[in-house]
Amino acid sequence: FWLKPSVPRKGSRGICETCVPMSAKITLVCFLHPSMNIQGVKWDPKTTIEVSSKTKIYKLMDEVEEMFEETASDSGTPMSLQINVLWNTKDYTKALNPNESVGTHFTNGETFGVYGDVVPAPEIPPSIPEDQKLPVTILTGFLGAGKTTLLNYILQEQSEKKIAIIENEFGEVSIDDALIKEQKLSLAEKVVVMDNGCMCCTLRGDLVEGLQQILNAIDKGSHIDAIIIETTGMADPVPIV
């Protein structure tokens, strides 16, 4: 590593001859390499971007990607751009280091070129109104903290809500047999018991299957107001979230 920063000399390769104050705003012209397939995107070859000279090259890349996606969307051709390389068109053979500052390589009014992958923009799923979302509660805590007791209490004391339960009984006492066998339909709309180990230790595969069972039940007409997931005392809830 360098003990002292090197001082660029006037005319040094890759360094602008005119130094730009590191706090200045500069306007640059964006040039998209003609080999990129942007058919249908109404990109103006005179498109300019104003940035601070302190801005890192990778931040400039991010801004171009966002601008390209907005332009493509406005053109009716949803596409996204992942920039692989950016350079000063005065020296097209030198790819710039993304971690260096814009002002190190550009002066006001210069042009930078970009090349990258142009792909169809990912579809944005339609937003769901809050009142149509199904709340999910993760019930977690140390062994013996009273998770199952609390869950049994919730199922016994309230009768207004239909609650779906995903329970992991590995190493713990499961929901009271009376609740599962005799009062399952009245107290809990659906109980999915997972007994092959800790949720986060099975790569959440079992959890996904349990949630899918509940969603299938909803699709078939079951009314469910909420889902409660009870984990074991050994489970880390972060991977589940």
Residue frames as qw, qx, qy, qz and C-alpha x, y, z in Angstrom:
[[0.000, 0.889, 0.457, 0.000, 0.00, 0.00, 0.00],
 [0.354, 0.641, -0.045, 0.680, 1.09, 3.63, -0.52],
 [0.450, -0.405, -0.447, 0.659, 2.58, 5.45, 2.44],
 [0.028, 0.484, 0.044, -0.874, 1.99, 8.77, 0.68],
 [0.598, 0.657, 0.434, -0.149, -0.58, 9.67, -1.96],
 [0.528, 0.070, 0.413, 0.738, 1.00, 10.21, -5.33],
 [0.148, 0.697, 0.117, -0.692, 0.64, 13.70, -6.82],
 [0.681, 0.511, 0.477, 0.217, -0.55, 13.57, -10.46],
 [0.283, -0.377, 0.280, 0.836, 1.59, 15.55, -12.88],
 [0.473, 0.631, 0.022, -0.615, 0.16, 17.65, -15.65],
 [0.545, 0.512, -0.541, -0.386, -0.26, 15.51, -18.72],
 [0.270, -0.243, 0.921, -0.144, -0.04, 12.21, -16.83],
 [0.332, -0.076, -0.816, -0.467, -1.83, 9.36, -18.54],
 [0.378, -0.472, -0.796, -0.028, -5.41, 8.99, -17.30],
 [0.248, -0.585, -0.425, 0.645, -5.35, 12.27, -15.35],
 [0.266, 0.881, 0.349, 0.178, -7.13, 15.40, -16.62],
 [0.515, 0.265, -0.084, 0.811, -4.73, 18.22, -17.40],
 [0.185, -0.510, 0.041, -0.839, -7.11, 20.80, -15.91],
 [0.190, -0.139, -0.852, 0.467, -7.71, 20.12, -12.24],
 [0.381, -0.573, -0.436, -0.580, -11.29, 20.42, -11.04],
 [0.237, -0.397, 0.525, -0.715, -11.97, 21.75, -7.53],
 [0.186, -0.057, -0.979, 0.067, -13.06, 18.70, -5.58],
 [0.183, 0.416, 0.665, -0.593, -16.27, 20.39, -4.39],
 [0.261, 0.309, -0.283, -0.870, -17.33, 21.65, -7.85],
 [0.706, 0.387, 0.526, -0.275, -20.35, 20.53, -9.84],
 [0.021, -0.375, 0.662, 0.649, -19.56, 19.35, -13.34],
 [0.758, 0.400, 0.205, -0.473, -21.81, 18.46, -16.27],
 [0.252, -0.313, 0.844, 0.356, -20.89, 15.43, -18.36],
 [0.681, 0.296, -0.290, -0.604, -22.32, 13.99, -21.57],
 [0.665, -0.153, 0.718, -0.140, -23.29, 10.32, -21.48],
 [0.488, 0.448, -0.584, -0.469, -22.38, 8.18, -24.50],
 [0.849, -0.068, 0.473, -0.225, -23.84, 4.66, -24.80],
 [0.234, -0.349, 0.795, 0.437, -21.66, 2.28, -26.76],
 [0.579, 0.293, -0.284, -0.706, -23.36, 1.60, -30.12],
 [0.355, 0.130, -0.916, -0.132, -22.94, -2.18, -29.79],
 [0.186, 0.160, 0.789, -0.563, -25.52, -2.25, -27.00],
 [0.106, -0.390, -0.777, -0.482, -28.98, -3.27, -28.16],
 [0.061, 0.344, 0.493, -0.797, -31.24, -0.42, -27.01],
 [0.100, -0.240, -0.654, -0.710, -33.76, -0.69, -29.84],
 [0.336, -0.658, -0.627, -0.247, -36.98, 1.03, -28.87],
 [0.459, -0.649, -0.305, 0.524, -35.39, 3.16, -26.13],
 [0.287, 0.873, 0.159, 0.361, -35.49, 6.86, -27.02],
 [0.646, -0.534, -0.038, 0.544, -32.09, 7.74, -25.60],
 [0.264, 0.964, -0.030, 0.030, -30.86, 11.22, -26.50],
 [0.823, 0.181, -0.149, 0.517, -27.16, 11.04, -27.47],
 [0.170, 0.587, -0.194, 0.767, -26.77, 14.52, -25.93],
 [0.683, -0.643, -0.328, -0.113, -28.00, 13.36, -22.52],
 [0.243, 0.563, -0.478, 0.629, -26.10, 15.13, -19.75],
 [0.711, -0.533, -0.445, 0.110, -25.64, 14.39, -16.08],
 [0.006, 0.775, -0.309, 0.552, -24.58, 16.90, -13.42],
 [0.849, -0.363, -0.340, 0.177, -22.58, 15.46, -10.54],
 [0.364, -0.892, 0.262, 0.057, -20.18, 16.61, -7.89],
 [0.489, 0.647, -0.579, 0.081, -16.53, 16.18, -8.74],
 [0.283, -0.431, 0.773, -0.370, -16.28, 14.21, -5.47],
 [0.885, 0.084, 0.142, -0.435, -18.79, 11.64, -6.72],
 [0.483, -0.307, 0.798, 0.190, -17.36, 8.16, -7.10],
 [0.251, 0.233, -0.703, -0.623, -17.39, 6.58, -10.56],
 [0.088, -0.232, -0.969, -0.016, -19.66, 3.75, -9.34],
 [0.157, 0.556, 0.522, -0.627, -22.20, 6.35, -8.19],
 [0.277, 0.466, -0.332, -0.772, -22.15, 7.88, -11.65],
 [0.170, 0.025, -0.931, -0.323, -22.79, 4.38, -13.04],
 [0.051, 0.418, 0.837, -0.349, -25.79, 4.02, -10.72],
 [0.234, 0.570, 0.171, -0.769, -27.22, 7.34, -11.91],
 [0.275, 0.320, -0.625, -0.657, -26.88, 6.34, -15.56],
 [0.103, -0.143, -0.982, -0.071, -28.57, 3.00, -14.89],
 [0.126, 0.532, 0.647, -0.531, -31.49, 4.72, -13.15],
 [0.259, 0.549, -0.130, -0.784, -31.79, 7.31, -15.93],
 [0.198, 0.173, -0.828, -0.495, -31.71, 4.58, -18.61],
 [0.007, -0.313, -0.941, 0.128, -34.44, 2.58, -16.85],
 [0.196, 0.604, 0.398, -0.662, -36.66, 5.67, -16.56],
 [0.252, 0.476, -0.414, -0.734, -36.08, 6.57, -20.23],
 [0.129, 0.021, -0.946, -0.297, -36.82, 3.00, -21.34],
 [0.088, 0.454, 0.816, -0.348, -40.01, 2.94, -19.29],
 [0.241, 0.629, 0.126, -0.728, -41.14, 6.28, -20.76],
 [0.223, 0.381, -0.647, -0.622, -40.39, 4.88, -24.23],
 [0.862, 0.069, 0.045, -0.500, -42.74, 1.96, -23.63],
 [0.813, 0.290, -0.497, 0.087, -39.85, -0.53, -23.70],
 [0.631, -0.721, 0.236, -0.162, -39.13, -1.52, -20.08],
 [0.839, 0.286, -0.321, 0.333, -35.43, -2.39, -19.95],
 [0.533, -0.826, 0.145, 0.111, -32.64, -2.13, -17.43],
 [0.574, 0.683, -0.369, 0.262, -28.91, -1.52, -17.84],
 [0.798, -0.554, 0.100, 0.216, -26.09, -3.10, -15.85],
 [0.326, 0.885, -0.329, 0.046, -22.95, -1.11, -16.61],
 [0.950, -0.097, -0.035, 0.293, -19.75, -3.14, -16.85],
 [0.605, -0.104, 0.072, 0.786, -17.28, -0.42, -17.76],
 [0.096, 0.969, 0.215, -0.075, -17.09, 3.40, -17.93],
 [0.655, -0.060, 0.165, 0.735, -14.39, 5.50, -19.59],
 [0.060, 0.761, -0.026, -0.646, -13.49, 9.03, -20.66],
 [0.765, 0.578, 0.281, 0.037, -13.99, 9.17, -24.44],
 [0.156, 0.904, -0.391, -0.072, -10.69, 11.08, -24.74],
 [0.051, 0.464, -0.884, 0.018, -9.00, 7.78, -23.91],
 [0.844, -0.034, -0.128, -0.520, -11.32, 4.91, -24.83],
 [0.705, 0.221, -0.662, 0.125, -8.65, 2.31, -24.01],
 [0.163, 0.192, -0.695, 0.673, -8.67, 3.09, -20.28],
 [0.523, -0.566, -0.589, -0.244, -11.48, 1.72, -18.10],
 [0.112, -0.617, 0.328, -0.706, -11.93, 3.86, -14.99],
 [0.276, -0.057, -0.857, 0.431, -11.70, 2.55, -11.46],
 [0.350, -0.651, -0.559, -0.376, -15.25, 2.63, -9.97],
 [0.571, -0.638, -0.379, 0.351, -13.85, 3.70, -6.58],
 [0.390, -0.067, 0.036, 0.918, -12.09, 6.81, -7.89],
 [0.130, 0.662, 0.360, -0.644, -13.66, 10.26, -8.01],
 [0.540, 0.726, 0.401, 0.141, -15.23, 11.76, -11.11],
 [0.039, 0.986, -0.118, -0.108, -13.15, 14.92, -10.76],
 [0.565, -0.493, 0.559, 0.354, -9.94, 12.90, -11.05],
 [0.489, 0.092, 0.738, 0.457, -10.74, 11.97, -14.65],
 [0.229, 0.679, 0.589, 0.374, -13.20, 14.56, -16.00],
 [0.081, -0.200, -0.115, 0.970, -13.57, 18.28, -16.48],
 [0.408, 0.528, 0.430, -0.608, -16.80, 20.12, -17.13],
 [0.564, 0.610, -0.152, -0.536, -18.38, 19.34, -20.51],
 [0.063, 0.397, -0.886, -0.232, -16.42, 16.17, -21.25],
 [0.826, 0.046, -0.257, -0.499, -18.04, 12.94, -22.42],
 [0.345, -0.340, 0.861, -0.156, -17.94, 9.55, -20.74],
 [0.622, 0.129, -0.615, -0.467, -18.79, 6.29, -22.43],
 [0.583, -0.229, 0.664, -0.407, -20.49, 3.28, -20.89],
 [0.559, 0.157, -0.731, -0.359, -20.90, -0.32, -21.93],
 [0.358, -0.154, 0.777, -0.495, -23.01, -2.95, -20.20],
 [0.015, 0.224, 0.960, 0.166, -25.75, -5.53, -20.38],
 [0.431, 0.008, -0.020, -0.902, -29.21, -4.42, -21.47],
 [0.093, -0.180, -0.979, 0.007, -31.94, -6.78, -20.31],
 [0.359, -0.580, -0.505, -0.529, -35.74, -6.64, -19.94],
 [0.189, -0.420, 0.450, -0.765, -36.68, -4.85, -16.74],
 [0.120, -0.167, -0.949, 0.239, -38.05, -7.15, -14.01],
 [0.330, -0.565, -0.518, -0.551, -41.80, -7.00, -13.66],
 [0.092, -0.212, 0.527, -0.818, -42.97, -5.11, -10.60],
 [0.168, -0.390, -0.905, 0.019, -45.67, -7.10, -8.81],
 [0.234, -0.656, -0.302, -0.651, -48.89, -5.16, -8.26],
 [0.016, -0.257, 0.592, -0.763, -49.14, -3.56, -4.85],
 [0.413, -0.441, -0.793, -0.070, -51.57, -5.12, -2.39],
 [0.307, -0.695, 0.006, -0.650, -53.69, -2.82, -0.20],
 [0.009, -0.364, 0.753, -0.549, -52.82, -3.09, 3.48],
 [0.652, -0.083, 0.401, -0.638, -56.31, -4.30, 4.39],
 [0.908, 0.255, -0.181, -0.277, -55.89, -7.25, 2.00],
 [0.373, 0.513, -0.739, 0.229, -52.57, -8.45, 3.39],
 [0.863, -0.356, -0.349, -0.078, -52.37, -11.45, 5.72],
 [0.194, -0.815, 0.456, -0.302, -50.47, -10.57, 8.92],
 [0.866, 0.052, -0.463, 0.181, -47.80, -13.05, 10.03],
 [0.410, -0.801, 0.327, -0.288, -46.52, -13.14, 13.62],
 [0.685, 0.265, -0.633, 0.245, -43.35, -15.02, 14.59],
 [0.684, -0.674, 0.092, -0.264, -43.52, -16.29, 18.16],
 [0.739, 0.324, -0.468, 0.360, -40.00, -16.94, 19.40],
 [0.417, -0.767, 0.322, -0.367, -38.04, -17.09, 22.63],
 [0.060, 0.456, -0.868, 0.190, -35.75, -19.27, 24.73],
 [0.524, -0.174, -0.829, -0.088, -36.71, -22.78, 25.78],
 [0.363, -0.453, -0.707, 0.404, -39.25, -22.59, 28.58],
 [0.051, 0.007, -0.058, 0.997, -40.08, -18.93, 27.95],
 [0.330, 0.421, 0.637, -0.555, -43.77, -19.74, 27.58],
 [0.192, 0.223, -0.515, -0.805, -44.29, -19.54, 23.83],
 [0.275, -0.222, -0.886, -0.300, -46.61, -22.54, 23.61],
 [0.116, -0.496, -0.700, 0.501, -48.47, -21.41, 26.74],
 [0.129, 0.449, 0.008, -0.884, -49.06, -18.01, 25.18],
 [0.258, 0.084, -0.696, -0.665, -50.17, -19.61, 21.92],
 [0.212, -0.357, -0.909, 0.023, -52.62, -21.88, 23.73],
 [0.026, -0.519, -0.474, 0.711, -53.97, -18.87, 25.61],
 [0.189, 0.308, -0.297, -0.884, -54.48, -16.90, 22.38],
 [0.298, -0.078, -0.828, -0.469, -56.38, -19.80, 20.81],
 [0.230, -0.420, -0.847, 0.230, -58.54, -20.35, 23.88],
 [0.085, -0.521, -0.414, 0.741, -59.37, -16.77, 24.84],
 [0.257, 0.427, -0.182, -0.848, -60.25, -15.21, 21.50],
 [0.519, 0.327, 0.790, -0.001, -62.96, -16.37, 19.14],
 [0.378, 0.797, 0.104, -0.459, -63.25, -13.50, 16.64],
 [0.258, 0.718, -0.552, -0.337, -60.22, -14.27, 14.50],
 [0.988, 0.136, 0.071, 0.005, -59.45, -17.38, 12.47],
 [0.146, -0.817, 0.547, 0.113, -55.77, -18.04, 13.04],
 [0.919, 0.294, -0.258, 0.047, -53.53, -20.42, 11.09],
 [0.558, -0.721, 0.409, 0.028, -50.70, -21.95, 13.13],
 [0.771, 0.438, -0.436, 0.157, -47.34, -23.20, 11.90],
 [0.634, -0.696, 0.297, -0.159, -45.73, -24.96, 14.85],
 [0.561, 0.471, -0.660, 0.169, -42.30, -26.47, 15.22],
 [0.803, -0.532, 0.037, -0.268, -42.51, -29.08, 17.94],
 [0.781, 0.281, -0.431, 0.354, -38.89, -30.23, 17.74],
 [0.433, 0.113, -0.545, 0.709, -37.58, -30.33, 21.30],
 [0.221, -0.104, 0.317, -0.916, -40.69, -28.72, 22.81],
 [0.271, 0.376, 0.834, -0.300, -44.19, -29.57, 23.94],
 [0.033, 0.283, 0.589, 0.757, -46.63, -29.03, 21.10],
 [0.422, -0.238, -0.020, -0.874, -49.99, -27.30, 21.27],
 [0.489, -0.079, 0.714, -0.495, -52.31, -29.06, 23.71],
 [0.063, 0.089, 0.945, 0.310, -53.72, -32.24, 22.18],
 [0.192, 0.600, 0.694, -0.349, -57.19, -31.08, 23.16],
 [0.200, 0.705, -0.054, -0.678, -56.80, -28.00, 20.99],
 [0.105, 0.370, -0.741, -0.551, -55.55, -29.97, 18.01],
 [0.027, -0.120, -0.981, -0.151, -57.81, -33.01, 18.19],
 [0.015, 0.577, 0.784, -0.228, -61.06, -31.75, 19.68],
 [0.067, 0.860, 0.297, -0.409, -61.22, -28.03, 19.08],
 [0.474, -0.112, 0.435, 0.758, -59.05, -27.54, 16.03],
 [0.174, 0.548, 0.587, 0.570, -61.82, -26.22, 13.80],
 [0.231, -0.890, -0.382, -0.086, -63.20, -23.81, 16.38],
 [0.480, -0.788, 0.055, 0.381, -59.95, -22.46, 17.80],
 [0.182, -0.559, 0.533, 0.608, -57.47, -22.60, 14.95],
 [0.717, 0.521, -0.060, -0.459, -58.46, -22.77, 11.32],
 [0.884, 0.366, -0.279, 0.086, -55.40, -24.81, 10.37],
 [0.549, -0.715, 0.430, 0.058, -52.50, -26.30, 12.33],
 [0.791, 0.507, -0.325, 0.102, -49.39, -27.31, 10.43],
 [0.695, -0.650, 0.300, 0.066, -46.94, -29.18, 12.68],
 [0.584, 0.664, -0.456, 0.105, -43.34, -29.36, 11.55],
 [0.816, -0.525, 0.237, -0.053, -41.41, -32.13, 13.31],
 [0.893, 0.284, -0.033, 0.347, -38.24, -32.53, 11.23],
 [0.625, -0.139, -0.136, 0.756, -36.17, -29.98, 13.10],
 [0.136, -0.629, -0.170, 0.746, -35.54, -26.32, 13.56],
 [0.507, 0.800, 0.296, -0.125, -37.07, -24.08, 10.89],
 [0.184, 0.911, -0.326, -0.172, -33.91, -22.18, 10.10],
 [0.407, -0.452, 0.775, 0.171, -31.89, -25.42, 10.08],
 [0.604, 0.301, 0.728, 0.120, -33.92, -26.89, 7.22],
 [0.211, -0.013, 0.432, 0.877, -33.27, -23.98, 4.84],
 [0.363, 0.273, 0.223, -0.862, -36.86, -22.85, 5.42],
 [0.259, 0.013, -0.811, -0.524, -38.09, -25.55, 3.03],
 [0.170, -0.399, -0.885, 0.168, -40.53, -26.92, 5.56],
 [0.041, 0.504, 0.346, -0.790, -41.73, -23.43, 6.43],
 [0.245, 0.250, -0.436, -0.829, -42.41, -22.63, 2.78],
 [0.273, -0.173, -0.905, -0.278, -44.37, -25.87, 2.47],
 [0.112, -0.471, -0.742, 0.464, -46.41, -25.02, 5.56],
 [0.142, 0.465, 0.062, -0.872, -47.21, -21.54, 4.29],
 [0.255, 0.114, -0.679, -0.679, -48.17, -23.00, 0.92],
 [0.175, -0.336, -0.925, 0.030, -50.62, -25.37, 2.61],
 [0.012, 0.562, 0.493, -0.664, -52.26, -22.43, 4.31],
 [0.192, 0.394, -0.280, -0.854, -52.43, -20.42, 1.06],
 [0.209, -0.072, -0.876, -0.428, -53.97, -23.43, -0.68],
 [0.088, -0.479, -0.819, 0.305, -56.61, -23.59, 2.03],
 [0.106, 0.542, 0.159, -0.818, -57.39, -19.89, 1.49],
 [0.204, 0.221, -0.606, -0.736, -57.70, -20.47, -2.25],
 [0.227, -0.238, -0.925, -0.191, -60.23, -23.23, -1.53],
 [0.358, -0.641, -0.405, -0.544, -62.41, -20.86, 0.46],
 [0.610, -0.474, -0.484, 0.410, -61.07, -20.99, 4.01],
 [0.030, -0.912, -0.012, -0.408, -61.18, -17.63, 5.78],
 [0.748, -0.258, -0.274, 0.547, -57.98, -16.91, 7.70],
 [0.088, -0.988, -0.090, -0.085, -57.29, -13.61, 9.47],
 [0.105, -0.853, 0.505, -0.081, -53.70, -14.18, 10.59],
 [0.887, 0.164, -0.403, 0.157, -50.80, -16.62, 10.71],
 [0.458, -0.786, 0.394, -0.134, -48.71, -17.38, 13.79],
 [0.775, 0.356, -0.493, 0.172, -45.37, -19.16, 13.42],
 [0.658, -0.700, 0.255, -0.109, -44.06, -20.72, 16.64],
 [0.573, 0.568, -0.567, 0.164, -40.35, -21.55, 16.56],
 [0.839, -0.305, -0.365, 0.266, -38.27, -23.67, 18.89],
 [0.408, -0.891, 0.073, 0.185, -36.11, -22.06, 21.54],
 [0.653, -0.296, 0.432, 0.548, -33.08, -23.04, 19.47],
 [0.517, 0.604, 0.461, 0.394, -34.24, -21.29, 16.32],
 [0.212, -0.323, 0.069, 0.920, -32.77, -18.04, 15.06],
 [0.401, 0.692, 0.543, -0.257, -35.77, -16.10, 13.68],
 [0.032, 0.676, -0.290, -0.677, -33.66, -13.92, 11.35],
 [0.072, -0.123, 0.834, 0.533, -33.47, -16.46, 8.46],
 [0.174, 0.524, 0.831, -0.063, -37.22, -17.02, 8.79],
 [0.136, 0.804, 0.197, -0.544, -37.90, -13.30, 8.38]]
